[in-house]
Amino acid sequence: MDQPNEGSTSTLPLVEEVPLSLDEYVRYGRQMIMPGFGLPAQLKLKNAKVAVVGAGGLGCPTLQYLAASGVGTIGIFDHDHVSLSNLHRQVLHTTDRVGMNKAESACITLSANNPSVNLIAHPVPISPSTAISLLKPYTLLVDCTDRPLTRYLLSDASVRLGIPLVSGAAISSAGQWAVYGGSTKAGKRRACYRCIWPSVLPGSGGKCEEEGVWGVVTGLVGTGMASEVIKLIIGKEDPEPLLHLHHLCSNPLIRTIRMKGPSPKCIACGPNATITNDLDVYGYESFCSAAMGPDVNEDSGLVDGSEGERIDVKELASLLKSTSGSHVTLIDTRPPVEYGICSLPGSTNIPLPTILKDPSSIPSTQETIFLCRRGNDSQLAADALRKISKDNTKIRIRDVKGGLRAWSRDIDTEFPVY
């Protein structure tokens, strides 16, 4: 056989054309060598298009692991801006980005970790009139929001688009997550969010700003949500839909229960569904109002259904300094744990639930002034006392507009805001 001339080159390729860059083989190598994963699963991740709504407490850990695992295209929807109070749990954002849009801030951190992922920031709100068009390019939807209205809207949109929804929630020391809608690998249809939660649970509209939250709880729930997304993409999802419940102080830390199947009465995915692609005609605001609590009028600052005399913080400061202020009872309606963080000298702590349960327990004085964190709960407390004191014209009942936040802003800038 003739030998090739010295210095000649072969035209045969040394290796087959590779579907990932050499850097990606290194980056994803530790997960590709997992049994049942391999290159096929990595390519499924690379070709996936996932929409994540919310880049806050749940969205940050979810996005962090989706981008790091190599999900090819991630749309990030959030019209909110980074605040200092976010940073104990929203780990994609930084101190120097306070005031920046959260979707754009998240993109900066995620792209620094994995520049091969296509990140699309959507710094706009998702509304009934825009949900379908904004989410249509994506094949999987992740709900990382904290409003009942948005949860039901995203569920309805996922049903209309025929894509799975991974939805989670976290508040205080507890959280949950599950997969809704779409079909299992075996072709069995999953229940949508409305099938499992046909009506808004009272109190489910609570926000971290009012009730607090452990950062590690949002981290654990968000990581669980990311794992569900990855399993769905690579075809390793649970054969039966499961609801995962987490409580920081429980043992076991996570409990899992099997979810029921689709409801034939569901107005979103049932055989007689009344919700159509025209989501704008469905009354989300009225449907979710039970969980939102009392509404606050943007112009007057008044809680709906509560009328009465109000006092601003400048008048309160003047009253407390004067000798005539000795006849005033200043009642702070916050929970004891918040009262222990900071309080005005001379105030008495009586939490709002105690006041609403028995307004007659409030000390009887010539003038009672209620104070809270933002000026909302104090109105409810004043209204409760007013109802049992309406025949006593010698008692004056007022509440402080803007609460302690206004006090810190207008009277004492050294007073802590949390």
Buried (B, 14 or more C-beta within 10 A) or exposed (E): EEEEEEEEEEEEEEEEEEEBEEEBBEBBEEBBEEEEBEEEBBBBBBEBBBBBBBBBBBBBBBBBBBBBBBBBBBBBBBEBBBEEEBBEBBBBBBEEBBEBBBBBBBBBBBBEEBEBBEBBBBBEBBBBEBBBEBBEEBBBBBBBBBBBBBBBBBBBBBBBBEBBBBBBBBBBBBBBBBBBBBEBEEEEBBBBBBBBBEEBEEEBBBEBEBEBBBBEBBBBBBBBBBBBBBBBBBEEBBEEBBBBBBBEEEEEEBEEEEBEBBBEEBBBBBEEBEBEEEBEEBEBEEBBBBBBBBEBEEEEBBBEEBEBEBBBBEBBBEBBEEEEBEEBBBBBBBBEEBBEEBBBEEBEBBBBEBBBEEBEEBEEBEBBBBBBBBBBBBBBBBBBBBEEBEEEEEBBBBBBBBBBBBBBEEBEEEBEEE
